[in-house]
Amino acid sequence: MRDTNIKNVIEAMIFASEEPLTLSRINNMLMDQCDLKSSDIKGIIENLKSDYAERGIELIETASGFSFKTREDYTENLRGLWDGRRPKYTRAFLETMAIIAYRQPVTRGDIEEIRGVAASSALVRQLLDRDWIRAVGRKEVPGRPTLYGTTNAFLDYFGLRSLNELPVLEEEAKNDEKIQGSPAGEEEAQKRL
C-alpha cells in the first residue's frame, strides 16, 4: 500500500469510527495491509492534523484516542443544526461534576461537605448513566462509602487527554500566588518542580 493510501485509510478509519480510535487499534486494523510501527502511525496522524489546521474540523486526541470534531470557532454558526437540543445542565449537576473532576476520588459525603447541601442520589446516578463518573473504590471509614472518579468518556466529551488539561481553579491559582510570594513558598514551589 502506498503512503498516500495509508494516510487516506487512517483518515477514513478515524472519520467513520463511532468512538475515538487508539494507535493500537489503528495498528491492529492495518496489520494485514501493511507493516507499520506505532511511531509511523503517530507521524501520519500528526500530518493529518496539519492538513486540517485551516479547516472547519480538526483531528484531536482525547483520553480514548483520536477523533474529528468541529472547531469551537464555528459553534455559533452550527447552533441551528441542533434545534435547541443543546443539553442544559443544572448548577448542582455542574458543581458536582467539577468537585468529582478536581478532587477525585470523592464520596457523596465529600461532595455534600464541599457544596454545603445534600448530594442527590439521582444526580450521581445521572453522572453514572452518562458514564462520566464511575465507582473507583471504597473509603476506609465506617460504612465504607463509594469513591467516585471521572472516566475517559468524561474526558472525551470535554476534549481532554488527561485531567491535567482541566482549567486551573481560581482559588488554586490564588493559593499558588500566595505561596510563591512568601519565602517559605519559594521553597515549596521548588519542591513541586
TORKOL-4160 file (C-alpha; in steps of 0.2 Angstrom, whole numbers, padded with zeros to 4 digits, m for minus):
193
<pt num="1" X="0000" Y="0000" Z="0000"/>
<pt num="2" X="0007" Y="0017" Z="m0005"/>
<pt num="3" X="0010" Y="0031" Z="0009"/>
<pt num="4" X="m0005" Y="0042" Z="0002"/>
<pt num="5" X="m0016" Y="0027" Z="0003"/>
<pt num="6" X="m0011" Y="0023" Z="0021"/>
<pt num="7" X="m0014" Y="0041" Z="0026"/>
<pt num="8" X="m0031" Y="0041" Z="0017"/>
<pt num="9" X="m0036" Y="0024" Z="0025"/>
<pt num="10" X="m0031" Y="0031" Z="0043"/>
<pt num="11" X="m0041" Y="0047" Z="0040"/>
<pt num="12" X="m0056" Y="0036" Z="0034"/>
<pt num="13" X="m0055" Y="0025" Z="0049"/>
<pt num="14" X="m0055" Y="0039" Z="0062"/>
<pt num="15" X="m0069" Y="0048" Z="0052"/>
<pt num="16" X="m0080" Y="0033" Z="0051"/>
<pt num="17" X="m0077" Y="0027" Z="0069"/>
<pt num="18" X="m0091" Y="0030" Z="0082"/>
<pt num="19" X="m0078" Y="0032" Z="0096"/>
<pt num="20" X="m0061" Y="0038" Z="0096"/>
<pt num="21" X="m0048" Y="0026" Z="0089"/>
<pt num="22" X="m0031" Y="0022" Z="0099"/>
<pt num="23" X="m0015" Y="0020" Z="0090"/>
<pt num="24" X="m0015" Y="0001" Z="0094"/>
<pt num="25" X="m0032" Y="m0001" Z="0087"/>
<pt num="26" X="m0027" Y="0008" Z="0071"/>
<pt num="27" X="m0012" Y="m0003" Z="0070"/>
<pt num="28" X="m0022" Y="m0019" Z="0073"/>
<pt num="29" X="m0034" Y="m0014" Z="0059"/>
<pt num="30" X="m0019" Y="m0011" Z="0047"/>
<pt num="31" X="m0009" Y="m0026" Z="0051"/>
<pt num="32" X="m0015" Y="m0037" Z="0037"/>
<pt num="33" X="m0012" Y="m0022" Z="0024"/>
<pt num="34" X="0005" Y="m0016" Z="0029"/>
<pt num="35" X="0019" Y="m0016" Z="0042"/>
<pt num="36" X="0018" Y="0000" Z="0052"/>
<pt num="37" X="0025" Y="0004" Z="0069"/>
<pt num="38" X="0015" Y="0015" Z="0081"/>
<pt num="39" X="0028" Y="0029" Z="0078"/>
<pt num="40" X="0024" Y="0028" Z="0059"/>
<pt num="41" X="0005" Y="0029" Z="0063"/>
<pt num="42" X="0008" Y="0044" Z="0075"/>
<pt num="43" X="0018" Y="0053" Z="0061"/>
<pt num="44" X="0004" Y="0050" Z="0049"/>
<pt num="45" X="m0009" Y="0057" Z="0062"/>
<pt num="46" X="0002" Y="0072" Z="0065"/>
<pt num="47" X="0002" Y="0075" Z="0046"/>
<pt num="48" X="m0017" Y="0074" Z="0046"/>
<pt num="49" X="m0018" Y="0086" Z="0060"/>
<pt num="50" X="m0008" Y="0099" Z="0050"/>
<pt num="51" X="m0019" Y="0095" Z="0035"/>
<pt num="52" X="m0034" Y="0100" Z="0045"/>
<pt num="53" X="m0026" Y="0115" Z="0053"/>
<pt num="54" X="m0035" Y="0128" Z="0042"/>
<pt num="55" X="m0052" Y="0119" Z="0041"/>
<pt num="56" X="m0069" Y="0119" Z="0050"/>
<pt num="57" X="m0065" Y="0102" Z="0058"/>
<pt num="58" X="m0050" Y="0096" Z="0067"/>
<pt num="59" X="m0042" Y="0080" Z="0072"/>
<pt num="60" X="m0040" Y="0079" Z="0091"/>
<pt num="61" X="m0033" Y="0067" Z="0103"/>
<pt num="62" X="m0043" Y="0063" Z="0119"/>
<pt num="63" X="m0041" Y="0051" Z="0133"/>
<pt num="64" X="m0048" Y="0037" Z="0122"/>
<pt num="65" X="m0039" Y="0041" Z="0106"/>
<pt num="66" X="m0041" Y="0051" Z="0090"/>
<pt num="67" X="m0057" Y="0058" Z="0083"/>
<pt num="68" X="m0063" Y="0073" Z="0072"/>
<pt num="69" X="m0073" Y="0087" Z="0079"/>
<pt num="70" X="m0079" Y="0104" Z="0073"/>
<pt num="71" X="m0069" Y="0119" Z="0078"/>
<pt num="72" X="m0075" Y="0129" Z="0093"/>
<pt num="73" X="m0074" Y="0145" Z="0082"/>
<pt num="74" X="m0089" Y="0139" Z="0072"/>
<pt num="75" X="m0100" Y="0134" Z="0087"/>
<pt num="76" X="m0112" Y="0149" Z="0084"/>
<pt num="77" X="m0113" Y="0145" Z="0065"/>
<pt num="78" X="m0118" Y="0127" Z="0069"/>
<pt num="79" X="m0130" Y="0131" Z="0083"/>
<pt num="80" X="m0145" Y="0129" Z="0071"/>
<pt num="81" X="m0141" Y="0111" Z="0067"/>
<pt num="82" X="m0146" Y="0105" Z="0085"/>
<pt num="83" X="m0163" Y="0115" Z="0086"/>
<pt num="84" X="m0161" Y="0119" Z="0104"/>
<pt num="85" X="m0157" Y="0101" Z="0109"/>
<pt num="86" X="m0141" Y="0108" Z="0117"/>
<pt num="87" X="m0140" Y="0100" Z="0135"/>
<pt num="88" X="m0144" Y="0111" Z="0149"/>
<pt num="89" X="m0135" Y="0107" Z="0165"/>
<pt num="90" X="m0141" Y="0112" Z="0182"/>
<pt num="91" X="m0130" Y="0122" Z="0194"/>
<pt num="92" X="m0130" Y="0106" Z="0205"/>
<pt num="93" X="m0125" Y="0095" Z="0191"/>
<pt num="94" X="m0110" Y="0106" Z="0186"/>
<pt num="95" X="m0104" Y="0109" Z="0204"/>
<pt num="96" X="m0105" Y="0090" Z="0207"/>
<pt num="97" X="m0096" Y="0086" Z="0191"/>
<pt num="98" X="m0082" Y="0099" Z="0195"/>
<pt num="99" X="m0080" Y="0093" Z="0213"/>
<pt num="100" X="m0078" Y="0075" Z="0206"/>
<pt num="101" X="m0066" Y="0080" Z="0192"/>
<pt num="102" X="m0055" Y="0091" Z="0203"/>
<pt num="103" X="m0055" Y="0082" Z="0220"/>
<pt num="104" X="m0056" Y="0064" Z="0215"/>
<pt num="105" X="m0058" Y="0051" Z="0222"/>
<pt num="106" X="m0073" Y="0058" Z="0232"/>
<pt num="107" X="m0088" Y="0051" Z="0241"/>
<pt num="108" X="m0105" Y="0058" Z="0241"/>
<pt num="109" X="m0102" Y="0064" Z="0259"/>
<pt num="110" X="m0086" Y="0074" Z="0252"/>
<pt num="111" X="m0097" Y="0082" Z="0239"/>
<pt num="112" X="m0110" Y="0087" Z="0252"/>
<pt num="113" X="m0097" Y="0094" Z="0263"/>
<pt num="114" X="m0090" Y="0105" Z="0249"/>
<pt num="115" X="m0106" Y="0110" Z="0242"/>
<pt num="116" X="m0115" Y="0113" Z="0259"/>
<pt num="117" X="m0130" Y="0104" Z="0253"/>
<pt num="118" X="m0136" Y="0086" Z="0251"/>
<pt num="119" X="m0129" Y="0077" Z="0235"/>
<pt num="120" X="m0144" Y="0070" Z="0226"/>
<pt num="121" X="m0143" Y="0051" Z="0223"/>
<pt num="122" X="m0152" Y="0055" Z="0206"/>
<pt num="123" X="m0139" Y="0067" Z="0201"/>
<pt num="124" X="m0125" Y="0055" Z="0205"/>
<pt num="125" X="m0135" Y="0041" Z="0195"/>
<pt num="126" X="m0136" Y="0053" Z="0180"/>
<pt num="127" X="m0117" Y="0055" Z="0180"/>
<pt num="128" X="m0115" Y="0037" Z="0181"/>
<pt num="129" X="m0128" Y="0034" Z="0167"/>
<pt num="130" X="m0119" Y="0046" Z="0156"/>
<pt num="131" X="m0103" Y="0036" Z="0160"/>
<pt num="132" X="m0094" Y="0052" Z="0166"/>
<pt num="133" X="m0090" Y="0045" Z="0183"/>
<pt num="134" X="m0088" Y="0028" Z="0190"/>
<pt num="135" X="m0085" Y="0019" Z="0206"/>
<pt num="136" X="m0066" Y="0018" Z="0209"/>
<pt num="137" X="m0066" Y="0010" Z="0226"/>
<pt num="138" X="m0072" Y="0012" Z="0244"/>
<pt num="139" X="m0066" Y="0024" Z="0258"/>
<pt num="140" X="m0059" Y="0015" Z="0273"/>
<pt num="141" X="m0071" Y="0023" Z="0286"/>
<pt num="142" X="m0086" Y="0016" Z="0294"/>
<pt num="143" X="m0099" Y="0012" Z="0282"/>
<pt num="144" X="m0086" Y="0011" Z="0268"/>
<pt num="145" X="m0094" Y="0024" Z="0256"/>
<pt num="146" X="m0091" Y="0023" Z="0237"/>
<pt num="147" X="m0077" Y="0033" Z="0230"/>
<pt num="148" X="m0081" Y="0041" Z="0213"/>
<pt num="149" X="m0069" Y="0047" Z="0199"/>
<pt num="150" X="m0071" Y="0053" Z="0181"/>
<pt num="151" X="m0070" Y="0041" Z="0166"/>
<pt num="152" X="m0062" Y="0043" Z="0149"/>
<pt num="153" X="m0080" Y="0047" Z="0142"/>
<pt num="154" X="m0080" Y="0062" Z="0153"/>
<pt num="155" X="m0063" Y="0067" Z="0146"/>
<pt num="156" X="m0068" Y="0064" Z="0128"/>
<pt num="157" X="m0084" Y="0074" Z="0130"/>
<pt num="158" X="m0074" Y="0089" Z="0135"/>
<pt num="159" X="m0060" Y="0086" Z="0123"/>
<pt num="160" X="m0047" Y="0082" Z="0136"/>
<pt num="161" X="m0032" Y="0070" Z="0135"/>
<pt num="162" X="m0030" Y="0070" Z="0154"/>
<pt num="163" X="m0036" Y="0078" Z="0170"/>
<pt num="164" X="m0020" Y="0089" Z="0169"/>
<pt num="165" X="m0029" Y="0099" Z="0155"/>
<pt num="166" X="m0043" Y="0104" Z="0166"/>
<pt num="167" X="m0043" Y="0123" Z="0169"/>
<pt num="168" X="m0034" Y="0129" Z="0185"/>
<pt num="169" X="m0047" Y="0134" Z="0198"/>
<pt num="170" X="m0046" Y="0152" Z="0203"/>
<pt num="171" X="m0044" Y="0148" Z="0222"/>
<pt num="172" X="m0029" Y="0136" Z="0217"/>
<pt num="173" X="m0021" Y="0150" Z="0207"/>
<pt num="174" X="m0023" Y="0162" Z="0221"/>
<pt num="175" X="m0016" Y="0150" Z="0233"/>
<pt num="176" X="m0001" Y="0146" Z="0222"/>
<pt num="177" X="0002" Y="0165" Z="0220"/>
<pt num="178" X="0002" Y="0167" Z="0239"/>
<pt num="179" X="0014" Y="0153" Z="0242"/>
<pt num="180" X="0026" Y="0159" Z="0229"/>
<pt num="181" X="0026" Y="0176" Z="0236"/>
<pt num="182" X="0032" Y="0171" Z="0253"/>
<pt num="183" X="0050" Y="0165" Z="0257"/>
<pt num="184" X="0043" Y="0148" Z="0263"/>
<pt num="185" X="0033" Y="0147" Z="0247"/>
<pt num="186" X="0048" Y="0148" Z="0236"/>
<pt num="187" X="0055" Y="0133" Z="0244"/>
<pt num="188" X="0038" Y="0124" Z="0242"/>
<pt num="189" X="0037" Y="0129" Z="0224"/>
<pt num="190" X="0054" Y="0122" Z="0221"/>
<pt num="191" X="0049" Y="0105" Z="0229"/>
<pt num="192" X="0034" Y="0104" Z="0217"/>
<pt num="193" X="0046" Y="0105" Z="0202"/>
